[in-house]
Amino acid sequence: MKLVVFGLTLSSSWGNGHATTYRALLRAFAARGHEIVFYEWDAPWYSGNRDLKHPGYVTLKLYDDWAAVSAQAIAEAKEADAILVGSYVKDGPRVIDDLAEAGVDPLFFYDIDTPVTVAALRSGGAEYLRRDQVPLFTRYLSFTGGPFLHQVLEGELGAREARPLYCSVDTDRYHPTDVDPLLVSDLAYMGTYAPDRQPVLERFLVEPARRMPERRFYVAGPQYPDDIRWPANVLLNPHLPPSLHAAFYSSARWQLNATRADMVQAGWSPSVRLFEAAACGAAMISDRWPGIDHFFTPGVEILLPESTEQVIDILRTTHDDDRRMIGLAARARILAEHTAAHRAEELEALVGAEASV
């Protein structure tokens, strides 16, 4: 099968979770014997932070302007067995219109940001998708699952068929490693700054750091405003390259997962960072959202505190053996259900049936 993908980025993991998501999924998809072409707008903020220039499993085509490349891209899409357009694609509405008007089929939408997309569509349209374009797609593949698929994507927005395609993890790259002394902490968090996620970070990491000055905390991610007052025992690293992610997850006693408000409201929206940390055997603390127990068993594979005090209690009283057992249980769950190989098989089933018609 030949798959043509139009995505935000494959080449740079700087400030986004799309690149690692696409890398894991498409690498595993290619391993199943498929050909993949990936079209990516050459964003200046990614071109200066490119950490995958030559993926061996995908033909990567960078372009400066859609108008200049559209004829070639559409011709290639017409010859493909399936076409996937992702969320946050530059000039997405125009790309989708051009593909649809050319009769490209089957055409799938891959939403790595479903609750954010829906919130934008409800208020007039996302920069990468118009509401009237939703029914154009053969299937709407969503990072969010659960009741949201039928009630909102199909019932409210008119998707022909909405199916979950959750994030996944490349277990060749994300697995337990030796502890890196430079990355050691009691509680660590990886994620780009988001205003609606910051209150969780404040409650579950920043405030515990203030109250536990003898402990070490680590935040890895870009775009945090200069006016945030970090305690002295919180180390902020604006960018941690993917080559150090596994060591980051393996070197902290606990990892924090913090979820964006739209995703909490929608539920059933695990982040790729959550799966990556679990694959590395990290003991995880997370905010609570509907459907999280579908992915991890609370109290066994993940802890879901409700307050700063409960986080502090976890850090102070949980025995190391119990903490390690939580991490091992989470890793076992990932290996059983959420690897890139699992997700590539699902993608093959979701697009392959239509491609063979």
C-alpha positions as CSV (number, residue, x, y, z in Angstrom):
1,M,0.0,0.0,0.0
2,K,1.1,3.5,-0.7
3,L,0.2,6.1,1.8
4,V,0.6,9.9,1.3
5,V,0.5,12.0,4.5
6,F,0.2,15.8,4.8
7,G,1.3,16.5,8.4
8,L,2.4,19.3,10.7
9,T,6.0,17.9,11.0
10,L,8.0,14.7,10.9
11,S,11.4,16.4,10.8
12,S,11.4,18.4,14.1
13,S,10.2,17.5,17.6
14,W,10.8,21.0,18.8
15,G,7.7,22.3,20.7
16,N,5.2,19.7,19.5
17,G,4.1,16.2,20.0
18,H,3.2,15.5,16.4
19,A,6.7,14.5,15.2
20,T,7.2,11.7,17.7
21,T,3.6,10.5,17.1
22,Y,4.2,10.4,13.3
23,R,7.6,8.8,13.7
24,A,6.4,6.0,15.8
25,L,3.3,5.3,13.8
26,L,4.8,5.6,10.3
27,R,8.0,3.7,11.1
28,A,5.9,0.7,12.3
29,F,3.6,1.1,9.3
30,A,6.5,1.0,6.9
31,A,7.8,-2.1,8.7
32,R,4.5,-3.8,7.6
33,G,5.7,-3.4,4.0
34,H,4.0,-0.1,3.0
35,E,5.4,2.9,1.1
36,I,4.9,6.3,2.7
37,V,5.4,9.9,1.4
38,F,5.2,12.7,3.9
39,Y,4.6,16.3,2.9
40,E,5.6,19.0,5.4
41,W,5.6,22.7,5.2
42,D,9.2,23.9,5.9
43,A,8.4,26.0,9.0
44,P,11.2,28.3,10.0
45,W,10.9,27.5,13.6
46,Y,11.3,23.8,12.8
47,S,14.0,24.1,10.1
48,G,16.4,25.6,12.8
49,N,15.5,22.7,15.2
50,R,15.5,19.7,12.9
51,D,16.4,16.4,14.6
52,L,15.3,14.0,11.8
53,K,16.5,15.2,8.4
54,H,16.6,11.8,6.6
55,P,14.0,9.3,7.9
56,G,14.8,6.0,6.3
57,Y,11.2,4.7,6.4
58,V,9.5,7.7,4.8
59,T,10.1,9.9,1.8
60,L,10.0,13.3,3.3
61,K,9.1,16.2,1.1
62,L,9.6,19.7,2.5
63,Y,8.0,22.6,0.8
64,D,7.9,26.4,1.2
65,D,4.6,27.2,-0.5
66,W,1.6,24.9,-1.1
67,A,0.8,26.6,-4.5
68,A,4.3,25.6,-5.7
69,V,4.0,22.0,-4.8
70,S,0.2,21.3,-5.0
71,A,0.2,19.9,-8.6
72,Q,2.9,17.4,-7.7
73,A,1.4,16.5,-4.4
74,I,-2.1,16.0,-5.9
75,A,-0.8,13.8,-8.7
76,E,1.1,11.7,-6.1
77,A,-2.0,11.5,-3.9
78,K,-4.1,10.3,-6.9
79,E,-1.7,7.4,-7.4
80,A,-1.7,6.5,-3.7
81,D,-3.9,3.9,-2.0
82,A,-4.8,6.2,0.9
83,I,-4.3,9.8,1.8
84,L,-4.0,11.2,5.3
85,V,-4.3,14.9,6.2
86,G,-3.3,15.7,9.8
87,S,-4.3,18.5,12.2
88,Y,-2.4,21.7,12.2
89,V,-1.3,21.4,8.6
90,K,-0.2,24.8,7.2
91,D,-3.0,26.1,4.9
92,G,-5.0,23.0,5.8
93,P,-8.4,24.2,4.4
94,R,-6.8,24.9,1.0
95,V,-4.9,21.6,1.0
96,I,-8.1,19.7,1.8
97,D,-10.2,21.6,-0.8
98,D,-7.6,21.0,-3.5
99,L,-7.4,17.3,-2.7
100,A,-11.2,16.9,-2.6
101,E,-11.8,18.9,-5.8
102,A,-9.2,16.7,-7.5
103,G,-11.2,13.6,-6.5
104,V,-8.6,12.1,-4.3
105,D,-10.0,9.0,-2.6
106,P,-10.0,7.6,0.0
107,L,-9.2,10.7,2.0
108,F,-8.8,10.5,5.8
109,F,-8.3,13.1,8.5
110,Y,-6.0,12.3,11.4
111,D,-6.7,14.6,14.3
112,I,-3.9,14.6,16.9
113,D,-5.7,17.5,18.6
114,T,-9.3,16.5,18.5
115,P,-10.8,18.5,21.5
116,V,-8.8,21.6,20.5
117,T,-10.1,21.1,16.9
118,V,-13.7,20.7,18.0
119,A,-13.5,23.8,20.2
120,A,-12.3,25.8,17.2
121,L,-14.9,24.4,14.9
122,R,-17.6,25.4,17.3
123,S,-16.4,29.0,17.3
124,G,-16.0,29.5,13.6
125,G,-13.3,27.1,12.3
126,A,-9.8,25.9,13.0
127,E,-6.9,27.4,11.0
128,Y,-6.3,23.9,9.5
129,L,-9.9,22.7,9.0
130,R,-13.3,24.2,8.3
131,R,-16.5,22.7,9.7
132,D,-18.0,22.1,6.2
133,Q,-15.0,20.0,5.4
134,V,-15.5,17.4,8.1
135,P,-18.0,15.3,5.9
136,L,-15.5,15.2,3.1
137,F,-13.4,12.5,4.7
138,T,-13.9,8.8,4.3
139,R,-13.1,8.4,8.0
140,Y,-12.2,10.9,10.8
141,L,-9.3,9.3,12.8
142,S,-9.2,10.8,16.3
143,F,-6.7,10.9,19.2
144,T,-9.9,11.1,21.3
145,G,-12.1,8.1,21.7
146,G,-15.1,7.2,23.8
147,P,-18.6,8.7,23.5
148,F,-17.0,11.9,21.9
149,L,-16.7,10.1,18.6
150,H,-20.4,9.4,18.0
151,Q,-21.9,12.3,20.0
152,V,-19.7,15.1,18.7
153,L,-17.7,14.2,15.6
154,E,-20.5,12.2,13.9
155,G,-23.6,13.6,15.6
156,E,-22.7,17.3,15.8
157,L,-20.1,17.9,13.1
158,G,-21.3,15.4,10.5
159,A,-18.2,13.1,10.2
160,R,-19.2,10.1,8.0
161,E,-17.4,7.7,10.4
162,A,-15.2,8.6,13.4
163,R,-12.8,6.1,14.7
164,P,-10.2,6.3,17.4
165,L,-6.5,6.1,16.5
166,Y,-4.8,6.8,19.8
167,C,-1.2,7.8,20.1
168,S,1.4,5.1,20.6
169,V,5.0,4.6,21.5
170,D,8.1,3.3,19.6
171,T,9.4,0.8,22.1
172,D,12.8,0.5,20.3
173,R,13.4,4.1,21.4
174,Y,11.4,4.4,24.6
175,H,12.4,1.8,27.2
176,P,14.1,1.8,30.6
177,T,17.6,3.1,30.6
178,D,20.4,3.7,33.1
179,V,19.9,6.7,35.3
180,D,21.4,9.9,34.0
181,P,22.8,12.0,37.0
182,L,22.0,15.2,35.1
183,L,18.4,14.2,34.7
184,V,17.7,12.9,38.2
185,S,14.7,14.4,40.1
186,D,12.0,13.5,42.5
187,L,9.2,14.6,40.1
188,A,9.6,15.5,36.4
189,Y,7.4,16.8,33.7
190,M,7.8,17.1,29.9
191,G,5.6,19.3,27.8
192,T,5.3,22.6,25.9
193,Y,3.8,25.5,27.9
194,A,0.0,25.8,27.6
195,P,-2.0,28.3,29.6
196,D,-4.8,25.7,30.3
197,R,-2.3,23.1,31.4
198,Q,-0.3,25.3,33.7
199,P,-2.7,25.2,36.7
200,V,-2.1,21.4,36.9
201,L,1.6,22.0,36.8
202,E,1.4,24.6,39.5
203,R,-0.7,22.4,41.7
204,F,1.1,19.1,41.2
205,L,4.7,20.2,40.7
206,V,5.4,23.9,41.4
207,E,3.7,24.1,44.8
208,P,5.1,20.8,46.0
209,A,8.5,22.1,45.0
210,R,7.9,25.2,47.2
211,R,7.0,23.1,50.1
212,M,9.7,20.6,49.7
213,P,12.9,22.7,49.1
214,E,15.1,19.7,49.9
215,R,13.7,17.8,46.8
216,R,14.6,18.3,43.1
217,F,12.1,18.9,40.4
218,Y,12.6,19.1,36.6
219,V,10.5,20.6,33.8
220,A,11.4,20.1,30.2
221,G,9.7,22.0,27.5
222,P,9.7,25.3,25.5
223,Q,7.6,28.5,25.5
224,Y,7.2,29.0,29.2
225,P,6.8,32.7,29.9
226,D,9.6,34.6,31.7
227,D,7.2,35.8,34.4
228,I,6.6,32.3,35.8
229,R,8.2,32.2,39.3
230,W,9.9,28.8,39.5
231,P,11.2,27.7,42.9
232,A,15.0,27.4,43.1
233,N,14.7,23.6,43.2
234,V,12.9,23.4,39.8
235,L,15.2,23.0,36.8
236,L,13.7,24.3,33.6
237,N,15.1,23.0,30.3
238,P,13.6,24.6,27.2
239,H,14.4,21.7,24.9
240,L,15.4,18.2,25.6
241,P,16.3,16.3,22.4
242,P,14.5,13.0,21.7
243,S,17.8,11.1,22.2
244,L,17.5,12.0,25.9
245,H,13.8,11.4,26.4
246,A,14.1,7.8,27.6
247,A,16.8,8.7,30.0
248,F,14.6,11.6,31.3
249,Y,11.7,9.3,31.9
250,S,14.0,6.7,33.5
251,S,15.9,9.1,35.8
252,A,13.1,10.7,37.8
253,R,11.4,8.9,40.8
254,W,8.0,10.1,39.5
255,Q,6.8,11.5,36.2
256,L,3.9,14.0,36.0
257,N,1.2,14.0,33.3
258,A,-0.8,17.2,32.9
259,T,-3.7,17.4,30.4
260,R,-5.1,20.4,28.5
261,A,-8.5,21.6,29.5
262,D,-10.3,20.7,26.3
263,M,-8.9,17.2,26.5
264,V,-10.0,16.8,30.1
265,Q,-13.5,17.9,29.1
266,A,-13.7,15.5,26.2
267,G,-12.0,12.6,28.0
268,W,-10.4,9.5,26.4
269,S,-7.4,11.6,25.3
270,P,-4.1,10.1,26.4
271,S,-1.0,12.1,25.5
272,V,2.0,10.6,23.7
273,R,4.2,11.7,26.6
274,L,2.1,9.6,28.9
275,F,2.6,6.5,26.8
276,E,6.3,7.2,26.3
277,A,6.9,7.6,30.1
278,A,5.0,4.4,30.8
279,A,7.1,2.5,28.2
280,C,10.2,3.6,30.0
281,G,8.8,2.1,33.2
282,A,8.2,5.5,34.9
283,A,6.0,5.7,37.9
284,M,3.3,8.2,36.9
285,I,1.2,10.8,38.6
286,S,-1.6,12.3,36.5
287,D,-4.6,14.6,36.7
288,R,-7.9,12.8,36.3
289,W,-10.1,12.7,33.2
290,P,-12.9,10.6,31.9
291,G,-11.6,7.4,30.3
292,I,-8.1,7.4,31.9
293,D,-9.1,4.1,33.5
294,H,-9.5,2.6,30.0
295,F,-5.7,3.0,29.5
296,F,-4.3,2.5,33.0
297,T,-5.6,1.0,36.2
298,P,-5.6,3.7,38.9
299,G,-3.7,2.8,42.0
300,V,-1.9,0.0,40.2
301,E,-0.5,1.4,37.0
302,I,-0.9,5.1,37.7
303,L,-1.7,7.4,40.6
304,L,-4.4,10.1,40.4
305,P,-4.0,12.6,43.2
306,E,-6.6,15.4,43.7
307,S,-4.5,18.0,45.6
308,T,-1.0,19.3,46.2
309,E,-1.1,17.6,49.6
310,Q,-1.7,14.2,48.1
311,V,1.2,14.7,45.7
312,I,3.5,15.6,48.6
313,D,2.3,12.5,50.4
314,I,3.1,10.3,47.4
315,L,6.6,11.8,47.2
316,R,7.3,11.4,50.9
317,T,5.7,8.1,51.8
318,T,5.6,5.8,48.8
319,H,8.2,3.0,49.2
320,D,10.6,2.7,46.3
321,D,9.6,-1.0,45.8
322,D,5.9,0.1,45.4
323,R,6.9,2.9,43.1
324,R,8.9,0.6,40.9
325,M,6.0,-1.8,40.8
326,I,3.7,0.9,39.5
327,G,6.2,1.7,36.7
328,L,6.6,-1.9,35.7
329,A,2.8,-2.4,35.6
330,A,2.3,0.7,33.4
331,R,5.1,-0.5,31.1
332,A,3.4,-4.0,30.8
333,R,0.1,-2.3,29.9
334,I,1.8,-0.3,27.1
335,L,3.6,-3.3,25.7
336,A,0.3,-5.2,25.6
337,E,-1.9,-2.6,24.0
338,H,-0.3,0.7,22.9
339,T,3.0,0.2,21.0
340,A,3.5,1.7,17.6
341,A,3.2,-1.8,16.1
342,H,-0.3,-2.1,17.6
343,R,-1.3,1.3,16.2
344,A,0.2,0.6,12.7
345,E,-1.9,-2.5,12.5
346,E,-5.0,-0.5,13.4
347,L,-4.1,2.1,10.8
348,E,-3.7,-0.5,8.2
349,A,-7.2,-1.9,9.0
350,L,-8.7,1.6,9.0
351,V,-7.3,2.8,5.6
352,G,-6.7,-0.6,4.0
353,A,-10.3,-1.7,3.7
354,E,-11.2,1.5,1.8
355,A,-8.1,1.4,-0.3
356,S,-8.9,-2.1,-1.6
357,V,-12.5,-1.1,-2.7
